[in-house]
Amino acid sequence: MSKRKSPPVVRESASTYASDGPEGVTFSQEVSAGEFKARCLALMNEVRDRGGEYIITKRGVPVAKLVPVRIERRPLLGSMKGTVKVLGDIVKPLNEPWDALEAWDDDES
């Protein structure tokens, strides 16, 4: 008589883990470390596609959390604002001879 392996258990988390903060978590589930190891890629795809989070536990104690990455995109226009420091007048002539102009004058003659 062969023993059938029971399907892996993924439990809905207790209210301790419920979080409706700024991230907008859609679900929160607990999964054992062994189950996470076996289904890691599938769980990562699910979190990426549906959102939510998984709490990974070892012997019932939470040790890690799998959550989707939040990427903030900055607009292109104005993205460099405040990154340049102007030292002095950038329009005033330097009062130095400019070699590039001398070569240009020689070409015209």
C-alpha positions as CSV (number, residue, x, y, z in Angstrom):
1,M,0.0,0.0,0.0
2,S,1.6,3.3,-1.1
3,K,1.2,6.4,0.9
4,R,-0.1,9.4,-0.9
5,K,1.7,12.6,-0.1
6,S,-0.8,15.3,1.0
7,P,-0.9,18.5,-1.0
8,P,1.3,21.3,0.4
9,V,-0.4,23.6,2.8
10,V,-0.5,27.3,2.2
11,R,-2.4,28.9,5.0
12,E,-4.1,32.3,5.1
13,S,-2.2,34.4,7.5
14,A,-3.5,35.5,10.8
15,S,-4.6,39.1,11.2
16,T,-1.2,39.8,12.7
17,Y,0.2,39.9,9.2
18,A,-2.8,41.7,7.6
19,S,-1.5,45.0,6.2
20,D,-3.5,47.4,4.1
21,G,-0.8,50.1,4.1
22,P,0.5,52.2,1.2
23,E,1.7,49.1,-0.6
24,G,-1.9,48.0,-1.2
25,V,-1.4,44.3,-0.2
26,T,-4.1,42.2,-1.8
27,F,-3.5,39.0,0.1
28,S,-1.2,37.7,2.8
29,Q,-0.4,34.0,3.2
30,E,1.9,31.9,5.3
31,V,4.0,29.1,3.7
32,S,6.5,26.8,5.4
33,A,10.2,27.1,4.4
34,G,10.1,23.6,2.9
35,E,7.1,24.4,0.8
36,F,8.6,27.7,-0.3
37,K,11.8,25.9,-1.4
38,A,9.7,23.5,-3.5
39,R,7.5,26.2,-5.1
40,C,9.7,29.2,-5.0
41,L,9.5,30.2,-8.7
42,A,5.7,29.7,-8.9
43,L,5.2,31.8,-5.7
44,M,7.4,34.6,-7.1
45,N,5.4,34.6,-10.3
46,E,2.2,34.8,-8.4
47,V,3.4,37.7,-6.3
48,R,4.6,39.5,-9.4
49,D,1.3,39.0,-11.2
50,R,-1.3,39.3,-8.4
51,G,0.6,41.3,-5.8
52,G,0.2,40.4,-2.2
53,E,2.7,38.7,0.0
54,Y,3.9,35.4,1.4
55,I,5.2,35.0,5.0
56,I,7.8,32.2,5.0
57,T,7.9,30.4,8.3
58,K,10.3,27.9,10.0
59,R,8.5,25.6,12.5
60,G,5.6,28.1,12.5
61,V,7.8,31.2,13.3
62,P,7.9,33.9,10.6
63,V,11.4,34.4,9.2
64,A,11.0,36.2,5.9
65,K,8.5,37.9,3.6
66,L,8.1,37.7,-0.1
67,V,6.6,40.9,-1.5
68,P,6.5,42.4,-5.0
69,V,9.1,45.1,-5.9
70,R,7.8,48.6,-6.1
71,I,9.6,50.6,-8.7
72,E,9.0,54.4,-8.7
73,R,9.5,55.9,-12.1
74,R,10.7,59.5,-12.1
75,P,9.6,61.7,-15.0
76,L,12.2,62.5,-17.5
77,L,11.7,66.3,-17.5
78,G,13.1,67.8,-14.4
79,S,14.8,64.6,-13.2
80,M,18.2,66.3,-13.0
81,K,16.8,69.3,-11.0
82,G,19.2,70.2,-8.1
83,T,22.1,68.1,-9.4
84,V,24.2,70.9,-10.9
85,K,26.1,73.4,-8.9
86,V,26.9,76.7,-10.7
87,L,30.2,78.3,-9.6
88,G,30.3,81.9,-10.8
89,D,29.0,83.6,-14.0
90,I,28.7,81.0,-16.8
91,V,28.0,83.6,-19.5
92,K,30.8,86.1,-18.8
93,P,33.8,85.9,-21.3
94,L,36.9,84.3,-19.9
95,N,39.4,87.0,-21.2
96,E,41.7,84.3,-22.4
97,P,42.7,83.6,-26.0
98,W,40.8,80.6,-27.4
99,D,42.9,78.3,-29.6
100,A,39.8,77.0,-31.4
101,L,38.9,80.5,-32.7
102,E,42.5,81.1,-34.0
103,A,42.4,77.9,-36.0
104,W,39.0,78.9,-37.4
105,D,40.3,82.3,-38.4
106,D,43.3,80.7,-40.2
107,D,40.9,78.5,-42.3
108,E,38.9,81.5,-43.5
109,S,41.9,83.4,-44.9
